[in-house]
Amino acid sequence: MVQTTQQKAPETAAAACNLIEKLGGEVAGISMLVELTFLPSRQKLAGRNLNFLFEFASESMDSDD
């Protein structure tokens, strides 16, 4: 299975947070432009302060969804 960039975003953000904390830093929050609610972003980043500007509930770009 090939994952797109959007599918890997939660894992990448979690890895970045883990690295910052491993180096002694503190992550105050995570802000992203778009939340794709059909991906496990909130589960992967549980316990973190998350902010999203836009939300999409479907992979489809059709206006009928």
PDB file of N, CA, C, O and CB in Angstrom:
ATOM      1  N   MET A   1       0.843  -1.179   0.000  1.00  0.00           N
ATOM      2  CA  MET A   1       0.000   0.000   0.000  1.00  0.00           C
ATOM      3  C   MET A   1       0.885   1.237   0.000  1.00  0.00           C
ATOM      4  O   MET A   1       1.834   1.327   0.779  1.00  0.00           O
ATOM      5  CB  MET A   1      -0.957   0.000   1.216  1.00  0.00           C
ATOM      6  N   VAL A   2       0.584   2.167  -0.851  1.00  0.00           N
ATOM      7  CA  VAL A   2       1.321   3.423  -0.923  1.00  0.00           C
ATOM      8  C   VAL A   2       0.545   4.490  -0.155  1.00  0.00           C
ATOM      9  O   VAL A   2      -0.649   4.687  -0.382  1.00  0.00           O
ATOM     10  CB  VAL A   2       1.553   3.858  -2.406  1.00  0.00           C
ATOM     11  N   GLN A   3       1.232   5.167   0.747  1.00  0.00           N
ATOM     12  CA  GLN A   3       0.574   6.219   1.512  1.00  0.00           C
ATOM     13  C   GLN A   3       0.914   7.565   0.893  1.00  0.00           C
ATOM     14  O   GLN A   3       2.049   7.809   0.481  1.00  0.00           O
ATOM     15  CB  GLN A   3       0.996   6.175   3.006  1.00  0.00           C
ATOM     16  N   THR A   4      -0.088   8.433   0.834  1.00  0.00           N
ATOM     17  CA  THR A   4       0.152   9.771   0.318  1.00  0.00           C
ATOM     18  C   THR A   4       0.727  10.641   1.419  1.00  0.00           C
ATOM     19  O   THR A   4       0.777  10.231   2.579  1.00  0.00           O
ATOM     20  CB  THR A   4      -1.142  10.388  -0.244  1.00  0.00           C
ATOM     21  N   THR A   5       1.158  11.835   1.061  1.00  0.00           N
ATOM     22  CA  THR A   5       1.691  12.782   2.038  1.00  0.00           C
ATOM     23  C   THR A   5       0.663  13.080   3.116  1.00  0.00           C
ATOM     24  O   THR A   5       1.012  13.160   4.294  1.00  0.00           O
ATOM     25  CB  THR A   5       2.123  14.079   1.350  1.00  0.00           C
ATOM     26  N   GLN A   6      -0.604  13.247   2.735  1.00  0.00           N
ATOM     27  CA  GLN A   6      -1.643  13.541   3.720  1.00  0.00           C
ATOM     28  C   GLN A   6      -1.804  12.400   4.711  1.00  0.00           C
ATOM     29  O   GLN A   6      -2.060  12.642   5.891  1.00  0.00           O
ATOM     30  CB  GLN A   6      -2.971  13.817   3.024  1.00  0.00           C
ATOM     31  N   GLN A   7      -1.661  11.174   4.260  1.00  0.00           N
ATOM     32  CA  GLN A   7      -1.821  10.021   5.136  1.00  0.00           C
ATOM     33  C   GLN A   7      -0.676   9.921   6.134  1.00  0.00           C
ATOM     34  O   GLN A   7      -0.858   9.394   7.232  1.00  0.00           O
ATOM     35  CB  GLN A   7      -1.912   8.741   4.316  1.00  0.00           C
ATOM     36  N   LYS A   8       0.483  10.411   5.774  1.00  0.00           N
ATOM     37  CA  LYS A   8       1.644  10.339   6.650  1.00  0.00           C
ATOM     38  C   LYS A   8       1.780  11.557   7.552  1.00  0.00           C
ATOM     39  O   LYS A   8       2.605  11.541   8.465  1.00  0.00           O
ATOM     40  CB  LYS A   8       2.889  10.180   5.831  1.00  0.00           C
ATOM     41  N   ALA A   9       1.012  12.596   7.333  1.00  0.00           N
ATOM     42  CA  ALA A   9       1.140  13.831   8.114  1.00  0.00           C
ATOM     43  C   ALA A   9       1.016  13.600   9.615  1.00  0.00           C
ATOM     44  O   ALA A   9       1.840  14.130  10.361  1.00  0.00           O
ATOM     45  CB  ALA A   9       0.093  14.826   7.675  1.00  0.00           C
ATOM     46  N   PRO A  10       0.033  12.840  10.104  1.00  0.00           N
ATOM     47  CA  PRO A  10      -0.051  12.631  11.558  1.00  0.00           C
ATOM     48  C   PRO A  10       1.179  11.927  12.122  1.00  0.00           C
ATOM     49  O   PRO A  10       1.649  12.267  13.208  1.00  0.00           O
ATOM     50  CB  PRO A  10      -1.292  11.823  11.894  1.00  0.00           C
ATOM     51  N   GLU A  11       1.699  10.951  11.389  1.00  0.00           N
ATOM     52  CA  GLU A  11       2.890  10.237  11.843  1.00  0.00           C
ATOM     53  C   GLU A  11       4.105  11.149  11.838  1.00  0.00           C
ATOM     54  O   GLU A  11       4.934  11.078  12.745  1.00  0.00           O
ATOM     55  CB  GLU A  11       3.148   9.013  10.967  1.00  0.00           C
ATOM     56  N   THR A  12       4.223  12.002  10.831  1.00  0.00           N
ATOM     57  CA  THR A  12       5.342  12.929  10.738  1.00  0.00           C
ATOM     58  C   THR A  12       5.293  13.952  11.864  1.00  0.00           C
ATOM     59  O   THR A  12       6.323  14.261  12.464  1.00  0.00           O
ATOM     60  CB  THR A  12       5.340  13.633   9.384  1.00  0.00           C
ATOM     61  N   ALA A  13       4.115  14.477  12.154  1.00  0.00           N
ATOM     62  CA  ALA A  13       3.960  15.442  13.243  1.00  0.00           C
ATOM     63  C   ALA A  13       4.287  14.787  14.587  1.00  0.00           C
ATOM     64  O   ALA A  13       4.952  15.398  15.423  1.00  0.00           O
ATOM     65  CB  ALA A  13       2.525  16.016  13.261  1.00  0.00           C
ATOM     66  N   ALA A  14       3.831  13.563  14.799  1.00  0.00           N
ATOM     67  CA  ALA A  14       4.124  12.848  16.042  1.00  0.00           C
ATOM     68  C   ALA A  14       5.624  12.595  16.180  1.00  0.00           C
ATOM     69  O   ALA A  14       6.180  12.738  17.269  1.00  0.00           O
ATOM     70  CB  ALA A  14       3.354  11.516  16.093  1.00  0.00           C
ATOM     71  N   ALA A  15       6.276  12.222  15.089  1.00  0.00           N
ATOM     72  CA  ALA A  15       7.717  11.985  15.117  1.00  0.00           C
ATOM     73  C   ALA A  15       8.476  13.277  15.420  1.00  0.00           C
ATOM     74  O   ALA A  15       9.448  13.262  16.175  1.00  0.00           O
ATOM     75  CB  ALA A  15       8.189  11.394  13.778  1.00  0.00           C
ATOM     76  N   ALA A  16       8.042  14.382  14.841  1.00  0.00           N
ATOM     77  CA  ALA A  16       8.684  15.673  15.106  1.00  0.00           C
ATOM     78  C   ALA A  16       8.548  16.053  16.581  1.00  0.00           C
ATOM     79  O   ALA A  16       9.510  16.518  17.193  1.00  0.00           O
ATOM     80  CB  ALA A  16       8.071  16.772  14.216  1.00  0.00           C
ATOM     81  N   CYS A  17       7.362  15.857  17.149  1.00  0.00           N
ATOM     82  CA  CYS A  17       7.137  16.141  18.574  1.00  0.00           C
ATOM     83  C   CYS A  17       8.036  15.279  19.444  1.00  0.00           C
ATOM     84  O   CYS A  17       8.651  15.767  20.392  1.00  0.00           O
ATOM     85  CB  CYS A  17       5.665  15.909  18.948  1.00  0.00           C
ATOM     86  N   ASN A  18       8.107  13.999  19.118  1.00  0.00           N
ATOM     87  CA  ASN A  18       8.948  13.077  19.892  1.00  0.00           C
ATOM     88  C   ASN A  18      10.415  13.494  19.837  1.00  0.00           C
ATOM     89  O   ASN A  18      11.112  13.432  20.850  1.00  0.00           O
ATOM     90  CB  ASN A  18       8.792  11.639  19.368  1.00  0.00           C
ATOM     91  N   LEU A  19      10.888  13.916  18.672  1.00  0.00           N
ATOM     92  CA  LEU A  19      12.274  14.346  18.526  1.00  0.00           C
ATOM     93  C   LEU A  19      12.538  15.615  19.334  1.00  0.00           C
ATOM     94  O   LEU A  19      13.553  15.714  20.023  1.00  0.00           O
ATOM     95  CB  LEU A  19      12.608  14.578  17.048  1.00  0.00           C
ATOM     96  N   ILE A  20      11.638  16.574  19.253  1.00  0.00           N
ATOM     97  CA  ILE A  20      11.787  17.823  20.018  1.00  0.00           C
ATOM     98  C   ILE A  20      11.866  17.518  21.508  1.00  0.00           C
ATOM     99  O   ILE A  20      12.711  18.065  22.216  1.00  0.00           O
ATOM    100  CB  ILE A  20      10.608  18.793  19.730  1.00  0.00           C
ATOM    101  N   GLU A  21      10.990  16.650  21.979  1.00  0.00           N
ATOM    102  CA  GLU A  21      10.972  16.304  23.403  1.00  0.00           C
ATOM    103  C   GLU A  21      12.210  15.498  23.798  1.00  0.00           C
ATOM    104  O   GLU A  21      12.736  15.673  24.897  1.00  0.00           O
ATOM    105  CB  GLU A  21       9.703  15.512  23.739  1.00  0.00           C
ATOM    106  N   LYS A  22      12.671  14.627  22.921  1.00  0.00           N
ATOM    107  CA  LYS A  22      13.874  13.845  23.196  1.00  0.00           C
ATOM    108  C   LYS A  22      15.086  14.753  23.355  1.00  0.00           C
ATOM    109  O   LYS A  22      15.996  14.452  24.129  1.00  0.00           O
ATOM    110  CB  LYS A  22      14.119  12.829  22.076  1.00  0.00           C
ATOM    111  N   LEU A  23      15.098  15.863  22.624  1.00  0.00           N
ATOM    112  CA  LEU A  23      16.209  16.808  22.690  1.00  0.00           C
ATOM    113  C   LEU A  23      16.036  17.833  23.808  1.00  0.00           C
ATOM    114  O   LEU A  23      16.820  18.775  23.918  1.00  0.00           O
ATOM    115  CB  LEU A  23      16.357  17.522  21.364  1.00  0.00           C
ATOM    116  N   GLY A  24      15.001  17.645  24.644  1.00  0.00           N
ATOM    117  CA  GLY A  24      14.803  18.520  25.791  1.00  0.00           C
ATOM    118  C   GLY A  24      13.842  19.665  25.571  1.00  0.00           C
ATOM    119  O   GLY A  24      13.638  20.483  26.468  1.00  0.00           O
ATOM    120  N   GLY A  25      13.248  19.738  24.392  1.00  0.00           N
ATOM    121  CA  GLY A  25      12.299  20.807  24.100  1.00  0.00           C
ATOM    122  C   GLY A  25      10.904  20.478  24.593  1.00  0.00           C
ATOM    123  O   GLY A  25      10.630  19.361  25.032  1.00  0.00           O
ATOM    124  N   GLU A  26      10.036  21.459  24.514  1.00  0.00           N
ATOM    125  CA  GLU A  26       8.640  21.280  24.909  1.00  0.00           C
ATOM    126  C   GLU A  26       7.752  21.717  23.752  1.00  0.00           C
ATOM    127  O   GLU A  26       7.921  22.809  23.212  1.00  0.00           O
ATOM    128  CB  GLU A  26       8.306  22.087  26.206  1.00  0.00           C
ATOM    129  N   VAL A  27       6.823  20.878  23.381  1.00  0.00           N
ATOM    130  CA  VAL A  27       5.888  21.191  22.304  1.00  0.00           C
ATOM    131  C   VAL A  27       4.654  21.832  22.937  1.00  0.00           C
ATOM    132  O   VAL A  27       3.912  21.178  23.669  1.00  0.00           O
ATOM    133  CB  VAL A  27       5.506  19.902  21.474  1.00  0.00           C
ATOM    134  N   ALA A  28       4.443  23.118  22.650  1.00  0.00           N
ATOM    135  CA  ALA A  28       3.302  23.843  23.223  1.00  0.00           C
ATOM    136  C   ALA A  28       2.011  23.520  22.486  1.00  0.00           C
ATOM    137  O   ALA A  28       0.933  23.556  23.080  1.00  0.00           O
ATOM    138  CB  ALA A  28       3.556  25.351  23.187  1.00  0.00           C
ATOM    139  N   GLY A  29       2.109  23.208  21.207  1.00  0.00           N
ATOM    140  CA  GLY A  29       0.933  22.896  20.407  1.00  0.00           C
ATOM    141  C   GLY A  29       1.325  22.612  18.976  1.00  0.00           C
ATOM    142  O   GLY A  29       2.463  22.832  18.562  1.00  0.00           O
ATOM    143  N   ILE A  30       0.366  22.124  18.242  1.00  0.00           N
ATOM    144  CA  ILE A  30       0.572  21.802  16.826  1.00  0.00           C
ATOM    145  C   ILE A  30      -0.522  22.497  16.037  1.00  0.00           C
ATOM    146  O   ILE A  30      -1.708  22.330  16.320  1.00  0.00           O
ATOM    147  CB  ILE A  30       0.559  20.245  16.571  1.00  0.00           C
ATOM    148  N   SER A  31      -0.121  23.271  15.053  1.00  0.00           N
ATOM    149  CA  SER A  31      -1.079  23.942  14.167  1.00  0.00           C
ATOM    150  C   SER A  31      -0.862  23.454  12.748  1.00  0.00           C
ATOM    151  O   SER A  31       0.268  23.397  12.262  1.00  0.00           O
ATOM    152  CB  SER A  31      -0.933  25.492  14.243  1.00  0.00           C
ATOM    153  N   MET A  32      -1.951  23.105  12.093  1.00  0.00           N
ATOM    154  CA  MET A  32      -1.903  22.669  10.700  1.00  0.00           C
ATOM    155  C   MET A  32      -3.005  23.385   9.939  1.00  0.00           C
ATOM    156  O   MET A  32      -4.025  23.769  10.511  1.00  0.00           O
ATOM    157  CB  MET A  32      -2.056  21.119  10.581  1.00  0.00           C
ATOM    158  N   LEU A  33      -2.795  23.557   8.680  1.00  0.00           N
ATOM    159  CA  LEU A  33      -3.767  24.241   7.848  1.00  0.00           C
ATOM    160  C   LEU A  33      -5.049  23.421   7.696  1.00  0.00           C
ATOM    161  O   LEU A  33      -6.150  23.959   7.818  1.00  0.00           O
ATOM    162  CB  LEU A  33      -3.167  24.536   6.481  1.00  0.00           C
ATOM    163  N   VAL A  34      -4.907  22.120   7.431  1.00  0.00           N
ATOM    164  CA  VAL A  34      -6.071  21.279   7.128  1.00  0.00           C
ATOM    165  C   VAL A  34      -6.073  20.035   8.002  1.00  0.00           C
ATOM    166  O   VAL A  34      -5.040  19.392   8.183  1.00  0.00           O
ATOM    167  CB  VAL A  34      -6.082  20.880   5.641  1.00  0.00           C
ATOM    168  N   GLU A  35      -7.240  19.699   8.545  1.00  0.00           N
ATOM    169  CA  GLU A  35      -7.431  18.419   9.218  1.00  0.00           C
ATOM    170  C   GLU A  35      -8.257  17.528   8.294  1.00  0.00           C
ATOM    171  O   GLU A  35      -9.346  17.903   7.859  1.00  0.00           O
ATOM    172  CB  GLU A  35      -8.132  18.601  10.616  1.00  0.00           C
ATOM    173  N   LEU A  36      -7.729  16.360   8.007  1.00  0.00           N
ATOM    174  CA  LEU A  36      -8.458  15.366   7.230  1.00  0.00           C
ATOM    175  C   LEU A  36      -9.047  14.404   8.245  1.00  0.00           C
ATOM    176  O   LEU A  36      -8.356  13.510   8.732  1.00  0.00           O
ATOM    177  CB  LEU A  36      -7.531  14.624   6.172  1.00  0.00           C
ATOM    178  N   THR A  37     -10.321  14.582   8.565  1.00  0.00           N
ATOM    179  CA  THR A  37     -10.934  13.861   9.676  1.00  0.00           C
ATOM    180  C   THR A  37     -11.059  12.361   9.431  1.00  0.00           C
ATOM    181  O   THR A  37     -11.320  11.607  10.368  1.00  0.00           O
ATOM    182  CB  THR A  37     -12.289  14.431   9.955  1.00  0.00           C
ATOM    183  N   PHE A  38     -10.878  11.917   8.191  1.00  0.00           N
ATOM    184  CA  PHE A  38     -10.925  10.486   7.894  1.00  0.00           C
ATOM    185  C   PHE A  38      -9.580   9.809   8.186  1.00  0.00           C
ATOM    186  O   PHE A  38      -9.454   8.595   8.026  1.00  0.00           O
ATOM    187  CB  PHE A  38     -11.317  10.264   6.427  1.00  0.00           C
ATOM    188  N   LEU A  39      -8.577  10.584   8.614  1.00  0.00           N
ATOM    189  CA  LEU A  39      -7.284  10.050   9.031  1.00  0.00           C
ATOM    190  C   LEU A  39      -7.179  10.107  10.555  1.00  0.00           C
ATOM    191  O   LEU A  39      -7.876  10.896  11.194  1.00  0.00           O
ATOM    192  CB  LEU A  39      -6.119  10.838   8.369  1.00  0.00           C
ATOM    193  N   PRO A  40      -6.323   9.286  11.134  1.00  0.00           N
ATOM    194  CA  PRO A  40      -6.239   9.219  12.600  1.00  0.00           C
ATOM    195  C   PRO A  40      -5.358  10.297  13.231  1.00  0.00           C
ATOM    196  O   PRO A  40      -4.588  10.003  14.146  1.00  0.00           O
ATOM    197  CB  PRO A  40      -5.723   7.876  13.003  1.00  0.00           C
ATOM    198  N   SER A  41      -5.459  11.527  12.761  1.00  0.00           N
ATOM    199  CA  SER A  41      -4.609  12.602  13.270  1.00  0.00           C
ATOM    200  C   SER A  41      -4.741  12.782  14.773  1.00  0.00           C
ATOM    201  O   SER A  41      -3.740  12.825  15.488  1.00  0.00           O
ATOM    202  CB  SER A  41      -4.944  13.899  12.574  1.00  0.00           C
ATOM    203  N   ARG A  42      -5.957  12.887  15.246  1.00  0.00           N
ATOM    204  CA  ARG A  42      -6.176  13.143  16.674  1.00  0.00           C
ATOM    205  C   ARG A  42      -5.732  11.956  17.529  1.00  0.00           C
ATOM    206  O   ARG A  42      -5.266  12.148  18.652  1.00  0.00           O
ATOM    207  CB  ARG A  42      -7.654  13.452  16.937  1.00  0.00           C
ATOM    208  N   GLN A  43      -5.870  10.750  17.019  1.00  0.00           N
ATOM    209  CA  GLN A  43      -5.421   9.579  17.763  1.00  0.00           C
ATOM    210  C   GLN A  43      -3.895   9.532  17.828  1.00  0.00           C
ATOM    211  O   GLN A  43      -3.326   9.237  18.880  1.00  0.00           O
ATOM    212  CB  GLN A  43      -5.966   8.293  17.121  1.00  0.00           C
ATOM    213  N   LYS A  44      -3.236   9.820  16.716  1.00  0.00           N
ATOM    214  CA  LYS A  44      -1.774   9.788  16.662  1.00  0.00           C
ATOM    215  C   LYS A  44      -1.161  10.894  17.519  1.00  0.00           C
ATOM    216  O   LYS A  44      -0.044  10.753  18.018  1.00  0.00           O
ATOM    217  CB  LYS A  44      -1.293   9.922  15.214  1.00  0.00           C
ATOM    218  N   LEU A  45      -1.895  11.992  17.688  1.00  0.00           N
ATOM    219  CA  LEU A  45      -1.387  13.149  18.428  1.00  0.00           C
ATOM    220  C   LEU A  45      -2.162  13.371  19.720  1.00  0.00           C
ATOM    221  O   LEU A  45      -2.277  14.501  20.195  1.00  0.00           O
ATOM    222  CB  LEU A  45      -1.455  14.404  17.561  1.00  0.00           C
ATOM    223  N   ALA A  46      -2.687  12.304  20.278  1.00  0.00           N
ATOM    224  CA  ALA A  46      -3.502  12.389  21.498  1.00  0.00           C
ATOM    225  C   ALA A  46      -2.728  13.071  22.616  1.00  0.00           C
ATOM    226  O   ALA A  46      -1.530  12.850  22.793  1.00  0.00           O
ATOM    227  CB  ALA A  46      -3.955  10.986  21.948  1.00  0.00           C
ATOM    228  N   GLY A  47      -3.441  13.905  23.363  1.00  0.00           N
ATOM    229  CA  GLY A  47      -2.839  14.593  24.490  1.00  0.00           C
ATOM    230  C   GLY A  47      -2.106  15.867  24.123  1.00  0.00           C
ATOM    231  O   GLY A  47      -1.523  16.516  24.992  1.00  0.00           O
ATOM    232  N   ARG A  48      -2.125  16.234  22.856  1.00  0.00           N
ATOM    233  CA  ARG A  48      -1.437  17.443  22.395  1.00  0.00           C
ATOM    234  C   ARG A  48      -2.469  18.514  22.041  1.00  0.00           C
ATOM    235  O   ARG A  48      -3.599  18.201  21.664  1.00  0.00           O
ATOM    236  CB  ARG A  48      -0.526  17.132  21.167  1.00  0.00           C
ATOM    237  N   ASN A  49      -2.071  19.764  22.167  1.00  0.00           N
ATOM    238  CA  ASN A  49      -2.917  20.893  21.796  1.00  0.00           C
ATOM    239  C   ASN A  49      -2.897  21.022  20.268  1.00  0.00           C
ATOM    240  O   ASN A  49      -1.879  21.407  19.692  1.00  0.00           O
ATOM    241  CB  ASN A  49      -2.431  22.222  22.489  1.00  0.00           C
ATOM    242  N   LEU A  50      -4.015  20.703  19.617  1.00  0.00           N
ATOM    243  CA  LEU A  50      -4.094  20.714  18.153  1.00  0.00           C
ATOM    244  C   LEU A  50      -4.979  21.859  17.667  1.00  0.00           C
ATOM    245  O   LEU A  50      -6.027  22.142  18.247  1.00  0.00           O
ATOM    246  CB  LEU A  50      -4.635  19.369  17.632  1.00  0.00           C
ATOM    247  N   ASN A  51      -4.542  22.504  16.600  1.00  0.00           N
ATOM    248  CA  ASN A  51      -5.312  23.573  15.966  1.00  0.00           C
ATOM    249  C   ASN A  51      -5.310  23.361  14.460  1.00  0.00           C
ATOM    250  O   ASN A  51      -4.257  23.156  13.856  1.00  0.00           O
ATOM    251  CB  ASN A  51      -4.735  24.971  16.326  1.00  0.00           C
ATOM    252  N   PHE A  52      -6.497  23.410  13.856  1.00  0.00           N
ATOM    253  CA  PHE A  52      -6.637  23.262  12.412  1.00  0.00           C
ATOM    254  C   PHE A  52      -7.479  24.417  11.889  1.00  0.00           C
ATOM    255  O   PHE A  52      -8.447  24.819  12.534  1.00  0.00           O
ATOM    256  CB  PHE A  52      -7.279  21.889  12.041  1.00  0.00           C
ATOM    257  N   LEU A  53      -7.119  24.952  10.729  1.00  0.00           N
ATOM    258  CA  LEU A  53      -7.870  26.050  10.147  1.00  0.00           C
ATOM    259  C   LEU A  53      -9.068  25.545   9.343  1.00  0.00           C
ATOM    260  O   LEU A  53     -10.145  26.140   9.391  1.00  0.00           O
ATOM    261  CB  LEU A  53      -6.964  26.893   9.264  1.00  0.00           C
ATOM    262  N   PHE A  54      -8.882  24.454   8.608  1.00  0.00           N
ATOM    263  CA  PHE A  54      -9.940  23.869   7.793  1.00  0.00           C
ATOM    264  C   PHE A  54     -10.094  22.397   8.133  1.00  0.00           C
ATOM    265  O   PHE A  54      -9.172  21.766   8.649  1.00  0.00           O
ATOM    266  CB  PHE A  54      -9.642  24.051   6.292  1.00  0.00           C
ATOM    267  N   GLU A  55     -11.271  21.855   7.837  1.00  0.00           N
ATOM    268  CA  GLU A  55     -11.556  20.452   8.107  1.00  0.00           C
ATOM    269  C   GLU A  55     -12.230  19.833   6.880  1.00  0.00           C
ATOM    270  O   GLU A  55     -13.162  20.405   6.316  1.00  0.00           O
ATOM    271  CB  GLU A  55     -12.455  20.300   9.371  1.00  0.00           C
ATOM    272  N   PHE A  56     -11.745  18.658   6.478  1.00  0.00           N
ATOM    273  CA  PHE A  56     -12.368  17.903   5.392  1.00  0.00           C
ATOM    274  C   PHE A  56     -12.690  16.509   5.915  1.00  0.00           C
ATOM    275  O   PHE A  56     -11.837  15.843   6.500  1.00  0.00           O
ATOM    276  CB  PHE A  56     -11.436  17.833   4.127  1.00  0.00           C
ATOM    277  N   ALA A  57     -13.925  16.077   5.700  1.00  0.00           N
ATOM    278  CA  ALA A  57     -14.376  14.796   6.220  1.00  0.00           C
ATOM    279  C   ALA A  57     -14.301  13.677   5.202  1.00  0.00           C
ATOM    280  O   ALA A  57     -14.616  12.534   5.530  1.00  0.00           O
ATOM    281  CB  ALA A  57     -15.770  14.918   6.716  1.00  0.00           C
ATOM    282  N   SER A  58     -13.892  13.972   3.968  1.00  0.00           N
ATOM    283  CA  SER A  58     -13.864  12.966   2.919  1.00  0.00           C
ATOM    284  C   SER A  58     -12.687  13.210   1.993  1.00  0.00           C
ATOM    285  O   SER A  58     -12.233  14.343   1.832  1.00  0.00           O
ATOM    286  CB  SER A  58     -15.175  12.968   2.129  1.00  0.00           C
ATOM    287  N   GLU A  59     -12.195  12.136   1.386  1.00  0.00           N
ATOM    288  CA  GLU A  59     -11.131  12.274   0.395  1.00  0.00           C
ATOM    289  C   GLU A  59     -11.668  12.867  -0.900  1.00  0.00           C
ATOM    290  O   GLU A  59     -10.906  13.408  -1.700  1.00  0.00           O
ATOM    291  CB  GLU A  59     -10.475  10.919   0.121  1.00  0.00           C
ATOM    292  N   SER A  60     -12.956  12.768  -1.104  1.00  0.00           N
ATOM    293  CA  SER A  60     -13.568  13.239  -2.334  1.00  0.00           C
ATOM    294  C   SER A  60     -13.603  14.767  -2.382  1.00  0.00           C
ATOM    295  O   SER A  60     -13.875  15.420  -1.374  1.00  0.00           O
ATOM    296  CB  SER A  60     -14.978  12.671  -2.471  1.00  0.00           C
ATOM    297  N   MET A  61     -13.336  15.312  -3.522  1.00  0.00           N
ATOM    298  CA  MET A  61     -13.396  16.754  -3.710  1.00  0.00           C
ATOM    299  C   MET A  61     -14.695  17.183  -4.368  1.00  0.00           C
ATOM    300  O   MET A  61     -14.868  18.350  -4.720  1.00  0.00           O
ATOM    301  CB  MET A  61     -12.223  17.221  -4.537  1.00  0.00           C
ATOM    302  N   ASP A  62     -15.623  16.216  -4.535  1.00  0.00           N
ATOM    303  CA  ASP A  62     -16.913  16.511  -5.156  1.00  0.00           C
ATOM    304  C   ASP A  62     -17.728  17.418  -4.253  1.00  0.00           C
ATOM    305  O   ASP A  62     -17.683  17.288  -3.030  1.00  0.00           O
ATOM    306  CB  ASP A  62     -17.689  15.214  -5.454  1.00  0.00           C
ATOM    307  N   SER A  63     -18.464  18.326  -4.846  1.00  0.00           N
ATOM    308  CA  SER A  63     -19.300  19.232  -4.059  1.00  0.00           C
ATOM    309  C   SER A  63     -20.554  18.530  -3.518  1.00  0.00           C
ATOM    310  O   SER A  63     -21.261  19.088  -2.678  1.00  0.00           O
ATOM    311  CB  SER A  63     -19.705  20.439  -4.909  1.00  0.00           C
ATOM    312  N   ASP A  64     -20.832  17.303  -3.999  1.00  0.00           N
ATOM    313  CA  ASP A  64     -22.009  16.564  -3.548  1.00  0.00           C
ATOM    314  C   ASP A  64     -21.797  15.885  -2.208  1.00  0.00           C
ATOM    315  O   ASP A  64     -22.768  15.466  -1.579  1.00  0.00           O
ATOM    316  CB  ASP A  64     -22.395  15.537  -4.575  1.00  0.00           C
ATOM    317  N   ASP A  65     -20.522  15.760  -1.740  1.00  0.00           N
ATOM    318  CA  ASP A  65     -20.248  15.072  -0.466  1.00  0.00           C
ATOM    319  C   ASP A  65     -20.504  15.951   0.715  1.00  0.00           C
ATOM    320  O   ASP A  65     -20.321  15.523   1.855  1.00  0.00           O
ATOM    321  CB  ASP A  65     -18.827  14.586  -0.419  1.00  0.00           C
TER     322      ASP A  65
END
